[in-house]
Amino acid sequence: MYIKKILVAIALLGLVGAAYFAYFVYNAMLKPNTAFNNDTAYIYVRTNANYQEIREQLEPLLKDIESFDVLAKQKKYMTNLRAGRFAIKKGMNNNDIINSIRSKNLPITLSFNNQESLEKLAGRISTQIEADSISLIEAMTEASFLTKNKFNEKTALGMYIPNSYEFFWNTSSELFRERMLTEYNRFWNDSRKAKAKTIGLSQDEVMTLASIVYEESKQASEQPRIAGVYMNRLRIGMPLQADPTLKFAAYQLPEYKNTVIKRVLNVHKEIDSPYNTYKNAGLPPGLIAMPDISAIDAVLNYEKHNYLYFAANAQKLGFHKFAKNLSQHNANAREYQRYLSSQGINK
């Protein structure tokens, strides 16, 4: 009888233990453990992060962080962390969450438009991936990289074609740079290279002229005509006399820092700079801004015409009036100057 009681007690303890184990498994592994209302939450795990950093992101998203800790330790997640961007779906249990943040690094859509400089581009990119702006600008301006790929500090901005791209969030500055070089080479396909050769410009020269065209007009419909004006000037050896290059030259000077030039004046035309296309014939030594793809293709497919001049259109702001001779251009220019004066824009 005594032995029988012992066996019964052991059996009961076994049932209790089994029940506790089942409860543990359910609570730690199978019980939904999310505390947010959206369908999906994301965490960002930086390179070389420790578990505590990840835990701090997870804690407000989970109902029971302690049960997550227990399973994370059991599954050795604490010592096998992966960098990246990871999704947690509403209603996930701890096991699903660990599986997701351990192996399902999700890409992001990275985008940038017409940044004025490498510094501003680096700042824009650093808000979208792990790499910071300092490491990005260092990678973008690394002398050996530029030399190897036939760029220099004045043409380097042209390597970055404004668009949307898919990246992993934990992309390093070097990997970002390499990917952009790949995209640049892909952009410059055989067709675009052949067109550049036909019009007598190198890729860098196309990008430089496109940057001027884009700063002159954001209207894709008239960019080929503006490009045609500049190509006509280049062909006959006439200075480009592009106002955006004067603004660019001015902004390099201390007295114009943190200012916005709304009206180009004669004083700007006297600035001593290789970017002053009133004083210097031909193209400036590099880009004045990042051109849009429409402006690049506008240069490669410029409109063939006899226009040598254009001035902003006071009746249709954002567009221009074109002229074949100086007298007509001067009339168009005076009309726009009167408009600027009527608006109180004097500098």
N, C-alpha and C positions, 0 to 999 in steps of 0.2 A: 504493500500500500504506500509506504514511504517513497519508494523509488518511483511509483506512478505519479505521486504528487510532484516530485522533482521534474519528471519529464513534462508534465503539464505546464509547470512554471517556466521551464525552458522554452516550450512551444509558445507560451504567451509572450515571453520576452522577445522571441524571434518575430512574432507577429507585430509587436510594438516597434521593434527595430525596422522591420520591413515597411511598416506604415510611416515611420519617421523618414526613412530613406525615400519612400515614394513622395512624401511631402516635400522633402529637400529637392528632389529632382524636379518636381512640378514648380516649386517656388523659384528655384535658381535657374532652371532651364526652359520650362514650358509656359510659365505664367506670363501673360502680356505685361510689359513693364515700361510703357511709354507714358509720359505725362503732358504731352503737348497736343494741341487741337488740330494743327495743320496735318495734311496728309503725309508730309515728309519734312524732316529736319536734317540739317547737314552739320558735320563737324569737319574741321580742317586740322590735320595733323602735320605739323612742320617737320622738316628733316631733323633727325636727332632729338625729337621730343621724348620726354619721359612719361611714364604712366600717369603721374600726378597731373600733368598738364591736360592730358586727355580726359581724365576723371573730372576735372573742373569744367570742361565743356559738357560732359555727359550728365553731370549731377542735376542741372535744372531740367533736363529732358527726360529723366527717369523717375519713376515712383519710388524705387528702392535701390539706391546706389550700392548698398552693402551686399545685397544678393548678387549684383553684377560683379562686385569685387571678388566674391567667393568663386564664381564660375570663371572669371578672367584668370584667376590664379590657377584653378584646376586645368584650364585649357592652355596654360602657359602663354597667354596673350600679353601679360605684363612684361615679358622679356622678349617678345617678338612683335614689336610695333612696326607699322608700315606708315610712311608719310603719304599724304594725299588728301583728297576730298571724298568724303564718304556719306552715304545716305542712311538715315534711320527712318523706317516707315512706321506710321502710327499703328499700334497694336503688336509690334514685334516683341518677341521674348528675348531674354538675355542671350540665348544661344544664337538666335538669328542676328542679333546686333553684333556680337563678336565676329561671326562669320562675315558680316558685311564690312565692318571696319578693319578687318584683317586682310581682305583679299579683293575688295571690289572698289578700287580707286576709280572715281568717276571723272571724266574730262569736263572742262569748262569751255564755253565759247568766249574766246578772247577777241576783242575788237579795238581798233584805234583808227582815228580819221586823220585829218590834216594837221598834225602837230608841227609847230614852228621850228623845233630844234630837237636834237638828240636828248637834251636834258628834259624837255617837256614830254617827249616820247617815253623816256625812262620812268618819269613820274606817273604817266598814264598806265604803263604796263605794270608797275609795282602795286597798283591798286587791284590787280586782277590775278596775279600769281604770287607765289611765295617769295621770289627774288625781290630784293629791295632796290630802290632807285640808284643807290651808290654802286652796288655790284653790277647793275645793268649798264650804267654809263661807262664803267670801267671796261666791261666786256665790249661794248659798242665802239669804244675808241682805242682799243688795244692796238698798238702800232703794228705788231707782227701780223695780226689778223687782217688789218686794213691793207697792208702791203701785199700779203699773200693773195688777196682777192681783188687787187687792183683798185682799191679805193683810197681816199685820203680824207683828212678831217673835214674838208669842204664838200666832198661828194658822198660821204658815208650815209647821210640821211636818205639818199636815194635808194639804199638797199632795202628800205622798209616800205613795202607796198601796202597802203591803207586798205584794210579789208577785215573780215571776221575769220578767225582760225580756231581750230580745236586743239586745246592743250591740256595736259594734266596740270592741276594747280601747283604741284610741287616741282615744276620745271625750274631749273637753275638758270642763271643769267647766260651762261655759256651755251646751254641747250637752246634757249630762246633765240640767241644770236644765230646759231647754226641752222635752226629751223627757218629763220627769216632769210638766210642766204639761199637755202633750198627753194623757198617760195619765190625769191627774186629771180633765180635761174629758171624756175618753171614759168614765171611770168614772161621772161624774155625768151619766148619760143622762137622757132625758126622764122615764123611769119613776121614777128615784130623786128627781129634782127635784120631781116631782108629789107623791111621798110625803112629802118634807120640807115642802112647802107645806101638805099636808093635816094634818100633826101640829103645824104652827105653828112650825117651827124653820128657821133658815137653814142653809146647808151648813156653815158654820163651827161653828154650835151643835150640829149633828148630830155633827160630828167630835169636838167637845169632850166631849159626853155619851158618845159611843162610847169615847173614851179612858178615861173613868171606869168604864164598864161592863166594858171589857176588863181593867182593873186589878183589878176586883172578882172577876171570874171568867174563867178561860180555857176554861170548858166552854161550847161553842157551844149546847148544848141548853138551858141555863138563862139565857143572855144576854138573850133577848127578855123573860123574866119580870123580870129585874133592871132592864132598861130600862123596863119597865112600872111598876115601883115608883117610879123617878125621875120618870117622866112624871106619875104620880099626885101626887107631891110638888110638882112644878112647877105643876100645875094648881090646887092649893089654896093655893099660896104657902108651903108648908112648906119649910124649909131642906133641902138635899139630904143634909147630914150624912154625906158620903161619906169614909170613912177614907183612901182612896188620895189624896184631895186634901190631907189633913193631912200625909201623908208627903211629898208633893211640896213643900208649903210648908216643911216642916222641912228638907228637903234643900237648900233655897236658903240656909239659914243656916250660918254658919261652924262652929258647934258640932256640926252634924250631918254635916259633910263626911266622907266615907269611913266612914260608919256604915250599918248596916242596921237599920231599925226593924221588929221582928217583932211588936210589940204596941203598939197605939195607946193612949196614956194621956191622962188629963185635962190634963196639961201641954201636950200637943200641941194640944188644943182651944183653948188660949189664944193660940196663935201669931197675931200680927197680920199677916195676909196676905189679899189678895183671893182666894187659893185656899183659904182656910179656909171650907169650906161649912157649918161649924157656926155661924160668926158671921155669914156673909153669905148672904142669900137668892139664889136663882137660880143660873145656871151661872157657873163661874169664867171669867176672861177668855180662856182658851185651853186647849189640850190639855195634859194632864199626861204623856202618852206617845203613842206611835204605835199607834192601834187596828188590830186585825185586821179584815179585810173582814167576817168573821162578826159582829163587834160593831157595825160601821157598819150593816149590814143589820138587825141586831137592834133598833137604835134606830128605823130606818125602818119596821120591821114589829113594833113592840113588842107584847107580850102585854097584852091588855085584861083587867084583873082588879081586885080591891079591896084588894090587898096594899099596905101602906104601909111595911113593915119587912122586913128580912132579916138573918140572922146566919149566920156560918159553922157548918157542920154537923160536930160533933165525931165523929159516928159514920160520916160519909161525907166524908172530907177532900177539899177541892177543890170541894165543893158547899155549898149553903146551905139553911137553913130559913126559910120565909116566914111572916109574920104579918100579920093585919088590924088588930090592936090592940096597944097598948103593953105591956099586961100579958103577953100571950103572947110578944111580942118580948123583953121583959126576961128571961123564963124561958129562952128560947133563947140569949140572950146570956150569961146566967150559966152555963149549961151549957158553952158554949165557953170562957168565961174560966176555969172550973175545969179544963178540959182543958189550956189553956195553962200554968196554974200547975203541973199535974201533970207537965208536960214541962220545967219549970224555965225557961219563957220569961216573963221579967218585964219586958222592955223591947224 
